[in-house]
Every structure is written in C-alpha cells, then in structure tokens.
Amino acid sequence: MRPILPAILAMAATVLASNILVQFRLGDWLTWGALTYPVAFLVTDITNRIHGLAAARRVVVAGFVIGVICSLVAATGGGTTLRITVASGAAFLLAQLLDVWLFDRLRHRDWWQAPFLSSVVGAVLDTVLFFTIAFAVFLPADANTGWSNEAVPLLGAGPLAPLWVSLGIADWMCKMTLAVLALVPFRVLVRKILSAPVRGY
C-alpha cells in the first residue's frame, strides 16, 4: 500500500476538488470540475505504468470510496442529489476500471497510445453514464434536476435538444482536450519516477 500512497492521495485530492468545483459554472456549458476531474485518468495511468494493473485498481477503489463519501455528505447538506451521487459513483468506478484495463492491454505499444486511448475510451463511458443517469428524462423524475431537460439550442447554436445533452458534449470535449494535454505530464512524471526510460520510450 505504501508505494501507491501518493497516488491514492492524488486521487483523493482530485475527487474532492471535482466534487466541490462541479458546483461552480464555467461559462454556459461547463463547471470548474470539468477541468479537475480528468486528472483522475492521469493518476491511474501513471500508477498503472509504474506499479501495474492491480495497484491502479486499488487507487480507483480508494477514489471511488472517497467520491461516494464526499457525494453523500454533499447530498445530506443539499449540495447534490442522490441521483447525481449514484450517477457520479457509477460513472467514476466503471470508467476508471475500463481505463485501467485498457491501459494494461495497450502498455506495450508506443508510449502515448496506452494513456491517450484508455483515457479517451474511459472518458466516453464516464460522460455517457453520468449524464444519462443524472439527467435523462427516461429515468425517474428528480425535482432537483428537472432544469436539465429544458430544450435549448445544442451548444447554443445547433438544433433544439435537452440542456443536459449540451452539458455532456461540452464535458466530453473538455476531457478530450485534457487527454491530449495530459500526455506531457504523463511522460515527464513516468520518466522522472522511474529514473530511466521504460519500454517504448
């Protein structure tokens, strides 16, 4: 447990920051949490590269537990709803575990492919799960999320669609941008931590 303690602390900080910052809007389509949450993929990818699949899974489970606790505390204080808590927990756990598994499958390819492709696939699953569970109208109604089904022009310029669809697309686009940018700290940190090039570098 000790070798991955920094990763667990980094995941805890990321999840806690994202749970707080998701409450604050950044323009019309994003929250500040959209900028911090993708760091979770970076944490698991670095852990996976250095310590392996099992260690990365332990970091994900620790992040999941912390995330659920934070969300339940926020729900009891009126900061979120049970539906959003379930959406957040399910999306985090399944997307991160998929990221970890796919990274492990791709670890012997060119250095950038495992972190980038696993983050892209994980981010797609995370976005789809979270926004459909949290806001989709075909699930039981939640008075606190009803606003998300208001019909608005898609991303402010396209055809009419529920507001949550624009929020989901903007969130996914942010995750894709950060997946590309995260390749720089991934490569730098892995090289620094290992103090020597790993296979494929």
Buried (B, 14 or more C-beta within 10 A) or exposed (E): EEEBEBBBEBBBBBBBBBBBBBEEEBEEBBBBBBBBBBBBBBBBBBBBBBBBBEBBBBBBBBBBBBBBEBBBEBBEEEBBBEBBBBBBBBBBBBBBBBBBBBBBEBBEEEBEBBBBBBBBBBBBBBBBBBBBBBBBEEEEEBEEBEEBBEEBEBBEEEEEBBBBBBBBBBBBBBBBEBBEEBBEEBBEBBBEBEEEEEEEE
